[in-house]
């Protein structure tokens, strides 16, 4: 492993521990350290409200002597009761008293308030990115299996139209070696949409995963009763998640509900994945022709779907 990931990991740890104040003498302005607060939490969260001391130590990966001192203090303060197990007298069990549950509840309340204050300063978009990153950290370092990412479709927001142009230009150049003519065309489509779209007939969607944009699509008015599907894009990292299908289905659903009689689209024969999505959505090939474009010799295709 190179030094950069290690340095980044350590820097983040320093930043986060300072941000939430775990280095202070009392966590959340309480009489308890971080370790003590965690012990209270685990006892309160136990299904039967009681735990074997050995089980508690193992779950927290805590030194036996250190845990014993914490429990001794809690016992002296009336927060916990220690007792022998009925099933095995060699085992010691621990449970919170009413005072212990009250102390833990107050810690929970303060922790929730601290988190709400921090997250209240974050935009909705960044909040989705933040929680997605936290879930990724937990899954990767915890050795668990990642759950299926949540795909969200939303209207374009500030900065999204520029992202659509940039990603089309960069992605098609990388995957198909198309030149700047393609990005210029996309920029014109996006500019027309931004300047003159009518929400009754025109609509755009951005697909995102964990707060990051991963796809786009637009429905625009082509003619009386005819809608046009434009600018379908799915980032490589999001392929296989059904993003393209969801975008096309949403676009078709809007066109139908807006009262269009049919929907058309323009694509190229080399875009196999996109064509399969269009076919599954009920589009049929209307016509095709070969001619140069974007620095390549391409087969241009026109597809149509009748509602």
Secondary structure, 3 states (H helix, E strand, C coil): CCHHHHHHHHHHHHHHHHHCCCCCCCHHHCCCCHHHHHHHHHHHHCCCCEEEHHHHHHHHCCCHHHHHHHHHHHHHCCCEEEEECCCCCCCEEEEECHHHHHHHHHHHHHHHHHHHHHHCCCCHHHHHHHHHHHHHHHHHHHCCCCCCCCEEEECCCCCHHHHHHHHHHHHHHHHHCCCHHHHHHHHHHHHHHHHHCCCCCCEEEEEEECCEEEEEEEEEEEECCEEEEEEEEECHHHCCCCHHHHHHHHHHHHHHHCCCCEEEEEEECCCHHHHHHHHHCCCEEEEEEEEEECCEEEEEEEEEEEC
